[in-house]
Amino acid sequence: MLSDCGGFSVDELESVLKALAEHSSDEDAMANAADAAIEDYIENLSDELDSIDSIEELERHQQRVGDLVNNYGPPDTALRSSMKACFESRYESLSENEHRDDDYEGYGSRGNLEPQISNQQIRSMFGELS
């Protein structure tokens, strides 16, 4: 049914879950559809998390997905563990990248802003040209 569509974004998932909750007259069918949509979303979560570029954005996304799973999702602890593992993996990756960026002092880096040549050396180079 819903899971056949696959590849929901968190915005689409939230819209579908809210619509199901508001308009479904059959609670069991709504719960099953919500569970299937959330399970499908969590199965593809790492792909969506790859597009997140900052820890702050990841934390907001984790809060949002966590709220959806808590409000609409199944009490499946394996599903929640899988979700947690995806977020932890992406957090570690982003942390490593931010740490690597902080340590970089190569070409174009602002790490060493002290002049490499003194003013006196510059004057002497230009003095030789005249």
C-alpha positions as a Python dict, from the first residue, in 0.01 Angstrom:
ca = {
    (1, 'M'): (0, 0, 0),
    (2, 'L'): (186, 313, 122),
    (3, 'S'): (515, 135, 144),
    (4, 'D'): (487, 45, -225),
    (5, 'C'): (547, 413, -304),
    (6, 'G'): (868, 409, -97),
    (7, 'G'): (1125, 683, -61),
    (8, 'F'): (921, 924, 151),
    (9, 'S'): (1094, 1240, 268),
    (10, 'V'): (1030, 1332, 629),
    (11, 'D'): (790, 1608, 512),
    (12, 'E'): (590, 1361, 304),
    (13, 'L'): (591, 1106, 584),
    (14, 'E'): (462, 1362, 831),
    (15, 'S'): (186, 1472, 592),
    (16, 'V'): (75, 1115, 527),
    (17, 'L'): (75, 1024, 896),
    (18, 'K'): (-123, 1332, 994),
    (19, 'A'): (-376, 1274, 715),
    (20, 'L'): (-419, 911, 819),
    (21, 'A'): (-472, 1011, 1181),
    (22, 'E'): (-726, 1280, 1092),
    (23, 'H'): (-927, 1105, 825),
    (24, 'S'): (-912, 733, 892),
    (25, 'S'): (-1222, 573, 1034),
    (26, 'D'): (-1053, 235, 1083),
    (27, 'E'): (-792, 268, 1358),
    (28, 'D'): (-636, -72, 1291),
    (29, 'A'): (-594, 1, 920),
    (30, 'M'): (-452, 345, 1003),
    (31, 'A'): (-206, 197, 1252),
    (32, 'N'): (-95, -69, 1002),
    (33, 'A'): (-49, 189, 725),
    (34, 'A'): (141, 422, 958),
    (35, 'D'): (363, 138, 1078),
    (36, 'A'): (441, 34, 719),
    (37, 'A'): (521, 392, 613),
    (38, 'I'): (749, 447, 914),
    (39, 'E'): (923, 112, 866),
    (40, 'D'): (986, 195, 500),
    (41, 'Y'): (1115, 539, 592),
    (42, 'I'): (1355, 398, 855),
    (43, 'E'): (1482, 136, 607),
    (44, 'N'): (1586, 421, 375),
    (45, 'L'): (1686, 666, 648),
    (46, 'S'): (2062, 651, 591),
    (47, 'D'): (2013, 767, 231),
    (48, 'E'): (1823, 1073, 346),
    (49, 'L'): (2072, 1147, 624),
    (50, 'D'): (2356, 1154, 371),
    (51, 'S'): (2216, 1481, 238),
    (52, 'I'): (2241, 1649, 580),
    (53, 'D'): (2554, 1861, 609),
    (54, 'S'): (2560, 1988, 968),
    (55, 'I'): (2523, 1847, 1316),
    (56, 'E'): (2258, 2108, 1400),
    (57, 'E'): (2046, 2007, 1101),
    (58, 'L'): (2095, 1640, 1192),
    (59, 'E'): (1977, 1703, 1548),
    (60, 'R'): (1664, 1883, 1424),
    (61, 'H'): (1594, 1598, 1182),
    (62, 'Q'): (1644, 1339, 1457),
    (63, 'Q'): (1400, 1521, 1684),
    (64, 'R'): (1141, 1543, 1409),
    (65, 'V'): (1170, 1176, 1307),
    (66, 'G'): (1174, 1071, 1672),
    (67, 'D'): (851, 1261, 1734),
    (68, 'L'): (684, 1095, 1433),
    (69, 'V'): (795, 748, 1542),
    (70, 'N'): (682, 811, 1900),
    (71, 'N'): (344, 950, 1794),
    (72, 'Y'): (258, 719, 1506),
    (73, 'G'): (508, 435, 1492),
    (74, 'P'): (507, 78, 1608),
    (75, 'P'): (653, -12, 1947),
    (76, 'D'): (918, -215, 1759),
    (77, 'T'): (1246, -179, 1949),
    (78, 'A'): (1447, -317, 1656),
    (79, 'L'): (1310, -39, 1436),
    (80, 'R'): (1400, 223, 1696),
    (81, 'S'): (1747, 72, 1735),
    (82, 'S'): (1797, 85, 1359),
    (83, 'M'): (1686, 449, 1354),
    (84, 'K'): (1923, 535, 1638),
    (85, 'A'): (2213, 359, 1466),
    (86, 'C'): (2154, 556, 1144),
    (87, 'F'): (2160, 887, 1329),
    (88, 'E'): (2467, 791, 1533),
    (89, 'S'): (2656, 685, 1222),
    (90, 'R'): (2579, 1014, 1045),
    (91, 'Y'): (2665, 1211, 1359),
    (92, 'E'): (3006, 1042, 1375),
    (93, 'S'): (3068, 1114, 1009),
    (94, 'L'): (2975, 1481, 1045),
    (95, 'S'): (3183, 1513, 1364),
    (96, 'E'): (3488, 1370, 1187),
    (97, 'N'): (3440, 1608, 893),
    (98, 'E'): (3402, 1912, 1119),
    (99, 'H'): (3706, 1808, 1323),
    (100, 'R'): (3907, 1754, 1004),
    (101, 'D'): (3800, 2099, 877),
    (102, 'D'): (3907, 2260, 1206),
    (103, 'D'): (4252, 2099, 1187),
    (104, 'Y'): (4319, 2184, 822),
    (105, 'E'): (4593, 2441, 771),
    (106, 'G'): (4682, 2383, 407),
    (107, 'Y'): (4670, 2611, 108),
    (108, 'G'): (4397, 2870, 143),
    (109, 'S'): (4358, 2800, 511),
    (110, 'R'): (4323, 3085, 753),
    (111, 'G'): (4505, 2883, 1017),
    (112, 'N'): (4832, 3076, 996),
    (113, 'L'): (4763, 3445, 940),
    (114, 'E'): (5110, 3567, 1037),
    (115, 'P'): (5306, 3713, 746),
    (116, 'Q'): (5574, 3482, 609),
    (117, 'I'): (5785, 3774, 482),
    (118, 'S'): (5871, 4074, 693),
    (119, 'N'): (5811, 4432, 580),
    (120, 'Q'): (6187, 4485, 569),
    (121, 'Q'): (6230, 4192, 330),
    (122, 'I'): (5960, 4333, 100),
    (123, 'R'): (6127, 4677, 100),
    (124, 'S'): (6460, 4523, 14),
    (125, 'M'): (6307, 4327, -280),
    (126, 'F'): (6151, 4639, -425),
    (127, 'G'): (6464, 4844, -351),
    (128, 'E'): (6663, 4609, -572),
    (129, 'L'): (6429, 4678, -865),
    (130, 'S'): (6505, 5049, -882),
}
